[in-house]
C-alpha cells in the first residue's frame, strides 16, 4: 500500500486543487467518504469534492486525521512553547519538569503531541510518588487466615476438611479506577502521538502499570468513574485525568454507529480551550465584587406561546459562555469565539447569536465576542443594532480582541505591574473600553 498524501493547514485555512497539488485527483469513496461526512457534520474539517479533486477547509480544530489516502494536519497559530504554557494555565495543569530528551521536542509538537508530552510528565510524577492504593474487599480461601472468617461459606462447605479457610479481607491494591483511567490515557497517548520519542515514553509508562492495573476502554465513562474518586487525597491525579479527557474527546467522533475510537486521528477544539482560558483569566483578575458564571442560561427569554406547543417540547434556553455580575448592574454577556475576526469576516450566525444575547437584557442591551488575534494594530469594533423602521437603538455587539501572546506573558509574571495589567485587561474583556 502506498504512503498517504500529506496536507498541512493552519486554523481556518482552505486548500484547493488549484493551490495544493496534493489535492489534485484526491476523491473520496467508501470509508473515506464516511469519515469525511462525519467530520463535515461535526464541523471539524470541511471536504468538498470538485471536478479536479477535493477542497479541504480547516476550522477551529487542530490536530491530525487520516481520510482515505490523505493525511491532514491542522496546526495552531501559536508556537508550541507558549501554547503549552497557556494549556497548563487554562486547565490548571502543573509545570512539571520535562525529561531532558523531550525538551527539544516541544517546538516539533502538534497540539495532540503537547497533550501527550504533559500526560507523560504527569504519569511519571505519579509513578515516582507511588500509585494510589485502595482497600478492596475479597472473600477467598486462604491457607494463612486474614481478616474475618467467612462463617457462612464455611457452613455451606458442610465440614469438608481443607488446608484453607474462607476469609473476608481487604487487601490494598493499585487496581483502582484512578489507575485504570491513567493506564487507558497512556495507551491512548501512544496511539495518538506521531512523534516516536513520545510514543515510546507513553508505552514504557503504560508498561509499568500493565502488570498491576486492569485495562479498561479509553472512553468518557472510564474517565468519569475516576473523576468521581477525586478528593483532597487524590488531587494529584486531577491533571492526568483532565489530559486523558482531552485526548478521549479529541477522538470522540462516532462513525455510522461504530465506536468513538474509529476516528483515524485526533482533532482538538481550540474554541473549548479558548473558552476555558478566558474563564480562568477573568475569574482570577476581575475587580473585587465581580463574579463570573460559566454558561449561565437565559431562562425565560424564549418560550412557547400558551396553547401553541403541540409536541410538549421544552423551550430553548440561550447560554452565553460567561455572565459577569456586578452588584446593582445588569450582567455583561461575553461569548468567546475562536476565530480571528480582525482578519476574517464575522459570520452572520455568530452575529445573530450575540444580538439575541444583547436584547435579552433591556436595561443594558449589550453583548461581546472576545476573539484571539496576533495583530498589534487591532482595535475593538462595535456593531449597533437598531429598529430598521424607526431607527431606534435596540442594542450593541462588541468585538473585543484578545492577544494570546500578551496573556501568556502576563499569567507567567508575578510582578505588581503584571497584576495591574491583568486586572485592566480583564475589565476590558468583560465590560469593554471605558473612557
N, C-alpha and C positions, 0 to 999 in steps of 0.2 A: 504494500500500500504506500502510495506517495505521501510525503510530508504535507501537512495542511498549509495553505497560503496564510500569510500573516498580515494583519492590518492594525496599525496603531493610530488612535484618535485621542484628542483632548475632549474635555467636557463640552457638550453642546456642539461638537464639530460634526459636519456632514461630509461624507465621502461618496463620490460617484464614479462610474467607469471612466468618465472624461478626465477626472483629476487624479485617480489612483488606478494604475494599470492592473493591480492585483484583483480588482473587482470586475474586470472585463471577462465576460464568459462565465462568471460565477452565477449559477442558477440553483435554486433551492428546490429539493424534492424529498419525499419520504420523511425520515426522521428530522432532517434539516429543516424542512418546511414546518413541521410541528413545533420544533424548538423556536424557530423564528416567529411563528404566530403567537406563541405564548409570551415571548419577550416583548413583542409589539403590544399585546393586550395589557401587560403589566407596566408598559412604558419604560422599560429598562433599555431597550435598544429598538430602533425602527429599521425595518427592512422593506424596501420597495423594489420589486423586480421590473427592470426596464428591458427594452429590446436588446441592448448591448451588454447587460449584466445586472448587477444588484447595487442599489444605492443604500448606504448604511448611515444612520444618524444616531449620534450619542446624545444622552440627556444628562441627568444629574447622577447617574450610576457610574461607578468606576470599578475596574477590575478586569478580569479576563474570562472569555467564554468562547467555546468552540461550536460553530454552527456548520455542520457538514464538513466540507473541505476548507473552511475559513476559520481562522482563529482571530478574534477581535479583542484588542487590548485598549481599554479606555483609561487614560492617565489623568490624575487630578492636576490642576494648575499649580497648586502649592508644591514646593520641593518637599522631599521625603522627610528631611530633618524637622523643619517647622511643623509639618503635618503630624508627625509622630508626637511632638510636644503638645499640640492642640488636641490630639486624640486622647492623650493621657489626661489633660485638663478637663475635657468635656465629660469623660466617663469616670473621672475620679480614680484613674489608674496610678500605680506607684512608679516613681522614677528609679527603676532598678538598674543596676549596673549590667550592661550587656557583656557577653563574652567578647574577649579581645578579637577572636576570629570572626565575630559577627558585626563588630562596629563598622568595618569598612563596607558592609553590605547595605547600610541604611540608604545611601543615595541611589542604589540599584533597585530598591524595593518598589513594587506596586503597592496599592492600598492593602490588598489581601496579605502581602508579604509583611507589611508593618504589623498587622494584627498577629500574624504567626510569630514574628520576632518578639513582640511583647508577651504573648502567651507562653512561649518557651522560657522567657526570663521569669515569669510568674511561677510556672511549674517547677523550674529549677530551685527557686527560693522555697517553695512549699516542701519539696522533697528534702532539701538540705535541713530544714527546720524539723522535719518529721511529719509524715502524713497523719491526718486526724484519724483517731481510732474511736470506735463506739462499741458499747456493750450490746451484744446481740444474743437474745435468748435461744437456747438449743436444748432439746431433750434427746439424749442419746445414751447408749450403753457404754460405761467406762470401767476399765479394769481398776483404775485408781479413782474412787468416787470423789466428785467435787460438787459443790453446790448443794442442792436438795435432792434426796432420794425420791424418784417418781413412784410413789407407793401404788398409784392406780395402775401403772404399767406392770409393776411387779406382781400385782394381784392377778392381772389378766394373763400373765405368763403361767399361772397355775402351779407355782412352786418348782418350775423347772430349774435344775441346777446348772448354772453357768459361771464362767470366770469373771463376769462383769455385772454391774448393777445399773439400771436405768436412772440417769441423773438429769435434773433440770439445772443448768448452769448458764452463766452469762460471760463467755469469753469476749475479750476486746479484739476487734478485727478492723482492718483497714478497708474491708469491702463494704463501703458506705455509699449512699447516694452522692455525696460530695466528691469522693474519689472516682466514682464511676463516671460522673459528668466530666471531671478533669481528664480522665483517660479518653473518653469519647471526643473531647475537644482536641486533644493532642493527635489522635488518629485522624480526625478531620483536617487538622492543620497540615499533616503530612501529605494529604491528598490535594489540598488547595494550593499550597505554595509552588511556585515554579522554580525557585532557587534551590539548588541541590544541597547547599550548606544548611539552609533552614529545614528542608525536608529530612535530612539526616539527623539533625538535632531533635526535631519533633518525634521521629520514630525511635530514637535512642531513649528519650524521656518516657515515651509510651511503654517501651520495653521494660523499664524499671517498675512500672505499675502492673504490667500484664499478669505477672505470676501471682499477685496478691489481691487484685481487683477484678471483678467480673466485667466483661464487656457489655455495653448497652448501645443501643442505636443512637447516633448523634442527632437528636431532634429536640424540639422545644419542650415536650413533656419531661424528658430527662433533665434538661436544664431547670425547669420549673420545680421538679422534685428536689433538686439540690438547693435551689434558692430558698425553698421553704425551710431548710435546715440552717440558714444563716442566722447567727446571733453574735453577741459580743465575743464569744469564744471561738467562733469560726469565721470572723470577719475577714481574715487573711485570704479566704477563698473567694471573696466578692469580686475582685478584679479578674481573676481567671474565669469565673462564671460569666461575667459581662463579656469578655472576649469570646468565649465559647458561644454565647448567644449571638453575637455579631457574626461569627463565622456561619452558624446554622442559618440565620436569617438571610445571609447572602446567597445561600444555596437553596432557599426555600421557594422554588417555583415548581409546582406540581404539573407535570406534563400529561395531559389526557388521562387523569386519574392515577398515574404512577406516583411513586414516592417522590418527596421533595428533593432528594439527593440526585434525581435524574438529570438535573441541570448540569451540563458538561462544562463547568467553570464556576466562577464566583463573581458576583456583581453586588456592590455595596451602595446603598442610597446615601449620597452625600447630603441630601436635604435633611435626613434624620440626624446626621452628625452635626450639621449647621444649627438645627433647632436645639439639640442638646447643649452645644457650645454656648449659644446665646442665653439659654435658660440659666446655666450656671453663672455666666458672667453677670447677667442682670441681677440674679438673686444675691450675689456677693457684693455688688457695688452700687445698688440703688440707694438713694438717701434714706436716712432713718425715718421711720413711719410709713415707708412704702412696702408693699408686699407683692409677690408675683404668684400667679396661679397658672399652671400649665393646662392648656386645652379646656378652659372653662366654657361650658355650654351656655349659649344664649337662649336659655329656657323661656318659652312662651312667645318668642318672636314670630315663629311660623306655626300656624295651627290650621286644622281643617275647620271649615265653617260648620256650625251646628246642623246636623241632619244631612251633611254632604260628604260623608266618609263611608261609602257603602262597603268597603273592604275592611273597615275597622282597623286601619293602619295607624301606627304611631306617627305623630308629626315630626318632620325633620328638625334637628337641632344644630344650627351652625356652631362650629367650635374653632375660634381663632387660637393660634398657637399659645398666645400669652394674654393674660389680663393683668395689667399693672394697676394696683389700687393705691390711691392716696386719700387720706381722711378728708371728707367733705367734697370730693370731686368725682365725676363720672370716671369709670375705668378707662385707661388707654388700652387699645387693642392692636398691638403689633402682630404681624403674621409673617414668619420667616420664609423666604423663598430662595433656594439655592440656584440662582440664575443672575448673571451679571447684567442688570437692567441698564447699566450705563453703556455697554457695548451692544446689547441685544434689545429688541423691542419688547414692550410689555404685552404679554399675551392677554387677549380680551377676557379669557376665563378667569385669570388672576385678578384683573381689574374688577370684573363683575362681583367676584367673591368679596373683595375688600370694600366695594360700595355697600354690599349688604351689611358688613360689619360696621361701617361708618354710620349708616342711617339707623342702626339698632339702638343708638344712644342719642336721642334728640337733644339732650342737654349739652352734649359735646360730640357732634356728628363727625368724628374723625377716626381714621384707621391708618395703619402704616405698614409698609413692606420693607423690613430690613433685608438687604441683599449683599452678597460678597462682591468685592471688586478690588483690583490692584492698581487702578489708575490714580495717580496722585492729584490730578486736576478734577476729580469727581466732586459734585455738589448735590445737595438734596433737591429733588424735584417734587412738585405738588400738583395734584390734579383736582380741580374744583368740580363738584357735582352740583348741577343746577336743574331746576324745573325747565324743560325745553320750551314751554309756552310762556310762562310768566317770568322766567329768568330768575326766580327766587332761589337763593343758595340752599342746597339740601345737605351738603357735607363736603368732606375733603379726604383725599387719599394721598399720603406722603410716601415717597420712595427714598428710603434712607440707606446710604451706602455704608458698608462695614468693611474696613480694611483688615483682613485676617492677619496680615503680617504685623500690623500695629497691635492687635490683640495678643498675638503670640509674644511680642516683645513686652507688653505691659504685664501680662499674667506671670511672666518669669522674672519680674523685677520687684524686689522688696522695698524700694526706696519710697520716701514720702511723696516725691514728685510723681512717681508712677501711680501711687494710690490716688492722688488728686486727679490725675489724667484719666484713670479708670472710672472714677466717680463722674467726671464730666462726660465721658463717652457713654456711660450707662444712662445718664439723664437724657442725652441727645437721642439715643436709640429708643428710649421709652416714650419721651414726650416731645421730641423734635427740637429744632433750633429755637431757643428762647432768647429773643433780642430785647 
